[in-house]
Amino acid sequence: MSVGEVKTTLRAAIEAALQGRDAFDRASAGANAASEAAEAILNHSRNEDVSAVQQALDTARAEVEPTRRRFVNIAEHTSRYLNRLG
């Protein structure tokens, strides 16, 4: 593989990471809106199943920002490597 081919592949990887981040952001926003609506309806419920769902939603929310950062980090690290290639 030539340097030019590597650069092309790296540019495609950067674009894929940025598109992945954007798709993840849209999905996260939709999931967040649905979660907020569900919580408004189920607020103060003492049902065990509701509590389990709320706990699962809290766990999922905690993963949103780290996952988003992974997309950003991939694009940033790949861009730095691409720049080193010249």
For each residue, the residues with C-beta under 8 A, 3 or more apart:
1: 5 6 9
2: 5 6
3: 6 7 85
4: 7 8
5: 1 2 8 9
6: 1 2 3 9 10 85
7: 3 4 10 11 82 85
8: 4 5 11 12
9: 1 5 6 12 13
10: 6 7 13 14 78 81 82 85
11: 7 8 14 15 82
12: 8 9 15 16
13: 9 10 16 17 74 78
14: 10 11 17 18 74 75 78 79 82
15: 11 12 18 19
16: 12 13 19 20
17: 13 14 20 21 71 72 74 75 78
18: 14 15 21 22 71 75
19: 15 16 22 23
20: 16 17 23 24 71
21: 17 18 24 25 68 71 72 75
22: 18 19 25 26
23: 19 20 26 27
24: 20 21 27 28 67 68 71
25: 21 22 28 29 68
26: 22 23 29 30
27: 23 24 30 31
28: 24 25 31 32 64 68
29: 25 26 32 33
30: 26 27 33 34
31: 27 28 34 35 60
32: 28 29 35 36 61
33: 29 30 36 37
34: 30 31 37 38
35: 31 32 38 39 57 61
36: 32 33 39 40
37: 33 34 40 41
38: 34 35 41 42 53 57
39: 35 36 42 43 54 57
40: 36 37 43
41: 37 38
42: 38 39 45 50 53 54
43: 39 40
44:
45: 42 50 51
46: 50 51
47: 50 51
48: 51 52
49: 52 53
50: 42 45 46 47 53 54
51: 45 46 47 48 54 55
52: 48 49 55 56
53: 38 42 49 50 56 57
54: 39 42 50 51 57 58
55: 51 52 58 59
56: 52 53 59 60
57: 35 38 39 53 54 60 61
58: 54 55 61 62
59: 55 56 62 63
60: 31 56 57 63 64
61: 32 35 57 58 64
62: 58 59 66
63: 59 60 66 67
64: 28 60 61 67 68
65: 68 69
66: 62 63 69 70
67: 24 63 64 70 71
68: 21 24 25 28 64 65 71 72
69: 65 66 72 73
70: 66 67 73 74
71: 17 18 20 21 24 67 68 74 75
72: 17 21 68 69 75 76
73: 69 70 76 77
74: 13 14 17 70 71 77 78
75: 14 17 18 21 71 72 78 79
76: 72 73 79 80
77: 73 74 80 81
78: 10 13 14 17 74 75 81 82
79: 14 75 76 82 83
80: 76 77 83 84
81: 10 77 78 84 85
82: 7 10 11 14 78 79 85
83: 79 80 86
84: 80 81
85: 3 6 7 10 81 82
86: 83
